[in-house]
Amino acid sequence: MQAQTIRLVTDNEGFLVDPDDWSDTVAEELAKRENINLGSEHWEVLNFMRDYFLQHHIAADARFVIKFLNERYGSGSGRDRLYKLFPYGYMQQACKVAGMRRPRAWSTG
């Protein structure tokens, strides 16, 4: 059985053109393109980011994700944990895999 690659509409940097196209399957494909094997902690971050997006209609700033991780795993661990999960950076990998459009301006936390 051959693995099927899904066709995604992305910009020239690999970000989804339409965040509404995002799904778990899309996240898996985007992560695969980034050489990331999604585990439970990745999904916690991605789900937090998607929930934030659905509530606020913008991508969560990295500081909000770091705060979420600090509250979940203990103060001071959020930034390191985020960059362990997404080693090439919040915007470059986490936002991309979460199905966000490429942010024009952002904080790296």
C-alpha positions as CSV (number, residue, x, y, z in Angstrom):
1,M,0.0,0.0,0.0
2,Q,1.4,3.3,-1.1
3,A,1.3,6.4,1.2
4,Q,-0.9,9.1,-0.2
5,T,0.4,12.7,-0.1
6,I,-2.4,15.2,0.1
7,R,-2.3,18.3,-2.1
8,L,-2.2,21.5,-0.1
9,V,-2.6,25.1,-1.3
10,T,0.4,26.9,0.3
11,D,2.3,30.0,-0.4
12,N,5.9,29.9,-1.6
13,E,7.2,29.3,2.0
14,G,4.8,26.4,2.7
15,F,2.2,28.2,4.8
16,L,-1.5,27.4,4.1
17,V,-3.2,30.1,2.0
18,D,-6.5,29.4,3.8
19,P,-6.3,28.5,7.5
20,D,-9.8,26.9,7.2
21,D,-8.2,24.2,5.1
22,W,-6.4,22.9,8.3
23,S,-7.2,19.5,9.8
24,D,-5.3,16.9,11.7
25,T,-4.4,15.2,8.4
26,V,-3.1,18.6,7.0
27,A,-1.1,19.1,10.2
28,E,0.5,15.7,9.8
29,E,1.4,16.5,6.2
30,L,2.8,19.9,7.1
31,A,4.8,18.4,10.0
32,K,6.2,15.7,7.7
33,R,7.4,18.4,5.3
34,E,9.2,20.0,8.3
35,N,10.6,16.6,9.4
36,I,8.6,16.7,12.6
37,N,6.9,13.6,14.0
38,L,4.0,14.9,15.9
39,G,3.6,13.7,19.5
40,S,1.1,14.6,22.2
41,E,3.0,17.8,23.3
42,H,3.0,19.0,19.7
43,W,-0.8,18.4,19.5
44,E,-1.3,20.4,22.8
45,V,0.5,23.4,21.2
46,L,-1.2,23.0,17.9
47,N,-4.7,22.7,19.5
48,F,-4.0,25.7,21.7
49,M,-2.9,27.7,18.6
50,R,-6.0,26.6,16.7
51,D,-8.3,27.5,19.5
52,Y,-6.7,30.9,19.9
53,F,-7.1,31.4,16.1
54,L,-10.8,30.5,16.2
55,Q,-11.5,32.8,19.1
56,H,-9.4,35.8,18.0
57,H,-9.1,35.4,14.2
58,I,-5.3,35.9,14.3
59,A,-2.4,33.7,15.1
60,A,-1.3,33.5,18.7
61,D,1.8,35.5,19.5
62,A,4.6,33.2,20.7
63,R,4.4,34.7,24.2
64,F,0.8,33.3,24.6
65,V,2.0,29.8,23.6
66,I,5.0,30.1,26.0
67,K,2.6,31.2,28.8
68,F,0.3,28.2,28.0
69,L,3.3,25.8,28.2
70,N,4.5,27.5,31.4
71,E,1.1,27.0,33.0
72,R,1.0,23.4,31.8
73,Y,4.5,22.2,32.6
74,G,5.9,24.7,35.1
75,S,7.1,28.3,35.1
76,G,10.2,28.9,33.0
77,S,9.9,25.8,30.9
78,G,7.7,27.1,28.1
79,R,10.2,28.8,25.8
80,D,12.7,25.9,25.9
81,R,9.9,23.4,25.4
82,L,8.4,25.3,22.5
83,Y,11.8,25.3,20.7
84,K,12.4,21.7,21.5
85,L,9.1,20.8,19.8
86,F,9.7,23.2,16.9
87,P,13.5,23.6,16.6
88,Y,13.4,26.0,13.6
89,G,11.2,28.4,15.5
90,Y,7.7,29.3,16.4
91,M,6.8,31.1,13.2
92,Q,8.8,28.9,10.8
93,Q,7.4,25.6,12.1
94,A,4.7,25.9,14.8
95,C,2.6,28.5,12.9
96,K,3.1,26.6,9.6
97,V,2.0,23.2,11.1
98,A,-0.9,24.9,12.9
99,G,-2.2,26.1,9.6
100,M,-1.6,29.8,10.1
101,R,-0.9,32.2,7.3
102,R,2.6,33.5,7.6
103,P,2.5,36.3,10.1
104,R,3.6,39.7,8.9
105,A,5.0,40.6,12.3
106,W,5.4,38.5,15.4
107,S,7.2,38.1,18.7
108,T,9.4,35.1,19.2
109,G,8.7,35.3,22.9
